[in-house]
């Protein structure tokens, strides 16, 4: 692969390629796993136009993979995939648990009309302070907003978020303590359109949404715009 932009890569630090073999899963029960040999990442001689001196060339990534089974279908990935469908399935499972400290809401619709969901996780005690009592106002719950997947190619963030959600809704005493003292607003996937369409960094409008926080457009950047409204 010849068109990489970054000058450095974890592939030169020992990282291997994520691989998924349908036959390996069938025969050995092994799903996504790291594999590949002769892994190398280096600058090539293909010039990039209108680039600064230190970014004038593309970079190449090469690796060798030995197929273990005949008539197999094998997938390769940089990070283990976590799709929009995976998220919808996971949230639906949580919804069916009918936990009184979790609620599901739609933050907005994306450019393509897809749902951008968020979860509210908190116990139902101390949600509102008693008026005219300063001490009670000081004990009002604070808000915590956590979001992920603003860059669709960074699927590792979705796995991190899944761990955060699984912990916050669990029965362990630390999670209960957090729910008793904080209101968590969790936005698991800020760029659903980018994830669905296989973009690495941009939204459906070709925008890096992580560079739109200062002045987001409600039309072009609806998820960022409504997240700011939610925080306010």
N, C-alpha and C positions, 0 to 999 in steps of 0.2 A: 504494500500500500504506500503510495508515493506522495500524498498531499497533506501530510501533517504539518502543523504550524509551530507548535512549541519546540523550543530548542532542547529541552530536557524531558525525559520520560521515566516513569517508574519501571518500565520494561528493562531499562539498563541497570536497575537496582535490585533485580531478582524477581520482579513480578512476572507471573505467567498469564496466559490467556485463559479466560473462562470458556469452558467447552461443555456442550450438552449433546450426548449421543443417544438417540432413541433406542438403539440396540443395546447399549451399555445399561440403560435404565431397565430395559426388559430383562436382560440376563443377570445383571449384577445389582440392580436396585440403586445405581449411582446416577444422580441427576447432574446439576451444574457442578463442575469441578475445575480446578486449575490444571492446565496441561501445556504441551508444546515444548519444543527444544530449539536450540540454535537461535534464540531470540535476540534481535538486534534492532537498535533505533539510532539513526544517524542522519546528518544533513546530506541531501542530494544536490544535483547540479541544475535542478529545475528552478528558474528564477520566478519570483513573485513581482508583480507590477506594483509600482507606487509604494514600495515599502522602504523603511529606513535601512541604513547600512547593516544593522545587526539582525535584520529579519528579511534578508534579500532572497533566501532560498527556502524551498520546502524541505520536509524531512521524510525519511522512509522508515517504515516498520516492516520487518520480515520475521517469519518464524516457520518452523517445520512441524508438521503434525502427521503422525502415522495412524491411518484409519484401522481400527481393530476388527471391524466386522464388515462383511460384504453387504451390499444393498442397504446401507445405513444412511440416515439423514443426520447430519451433524451441524450444530449451530455454534457460532463463536461470538463472544461479547467482551467488552471492556469491563463492565460491571454487571453483576447478576440482575437480569431484568425484573422490574416491578412495574406492571402496566396499570393503566387507568382501570381496566376490568378487575385487576387484583385489588385495587383500592376499593372499588364499589362492592366487591365480594366481602372484603374484610369489614367494611363499615356496616354492611347488611347483617353480618353475623353478630356484631356488637349490638345493633339495633334490636335484633331478635332476643337478646339476653334480657331486655327490659329492665336495665339497671336504672334505679331512680336518680342516680347522680350523673347520668350521661344523656345528652340530647343531641340530635342531629339536625342541622339546619343547612339551607342553601345560602351561601355567601352571595353568589351571583351566577349569571350565565356567561359563558365565554363567547368569543367572536363566532365560534362554530355552533353555539347553542348548547354546549355541554355543561353539566352541573359542576360548580366548584363548591364542594361541601366543607363545612367546618363542624367540629364537635365542641360542645361545652361540657366540661367535666368539673363538677363541684358537688359537695354535699349540700343539702337544702337548708342548713343552719347558718345563721348570721349573714344572710344575703343582703339585708337592708339595715342601715343604722336607724335607731330611734331618733326622731327629730328633736332638735334643741338639747341634745345631750352630747357634749363634746367627747366624753370618755367613750361612749358607744361608737361615735364616728371614728375614733382612732382604732377601734377593734373591727371596723368593717373589712371585709375580705379585699385583698389586693388582687389585681388581674395579672395573669401571665399569658402572653400570646406567643405561640410557637408555630412556625410555618416551615415548609420544606418543598423541594422540587420546583423551585423557581427556574432552575436550569434543567430541562427535561432529560438530558443525557446523564445526569448525576443520580442514577437510580439507587446508589448506596444511601442517599439521604432518606429515601422512602423506607428502607430497611431500618435505619436509625429511628425514624418516626414511628414505625410499627412497634419497635421496642418501647418507645416512650409511652405510646397509647396503651399497650398491653400492661405496662407497669402501673400507669395512673388509674386504670380501671380494676386493678387486681385487689385481692383481699389482704395484702400484706399491710402491716401497721404503718409503715412509712407512707404508703400511698394514701391510706385513710387520713393520716395526719395532714398531708398536703391538700387533700380534698376539703378537709375541715377548715383550712386557713386560706385557701386561694381559689380563685375562679380561673380555670384554664380554658382558653380559646385555642383550639388546635386546627390549623389549616394544613392538611396533609399533602395537598398537591396544588401549588399556586399556578401551575402552567399546564392544565389538562390538555389543551389543544396541541402544545408542543410534544407532550408525551405520546398522544394518540398518533400524531403524524410522523413520529420518529425524528424530530429535531434534536440537535445536541444542546443548543444554548438559547435558541430564540423561540418566540411565540409564533402564532399563525400569521401575525402581521410582520414578521421578520425582526421583532424587537427583542433586545435583551431586557427582560422585565426587571432584572436586578439593577438596571441603570435608569429606572423610571420612577423611583420612589419620591423624588423631589417634586415633580409636577406631572403625575400620571393623568392620562386621558380616560374619562369614563367610557369612551367608545373603543379606543384602541387597546387600552390596558385595564380592562374592567376588574380583573382580580386584584391588582395592586391598588387601584382606586378604592374599591370597596373594603379592602383590608385596612387601609388608612381610616376609612369611615368607622369600621368596626372598633379599631383601637381608640379613636376619639370617643 
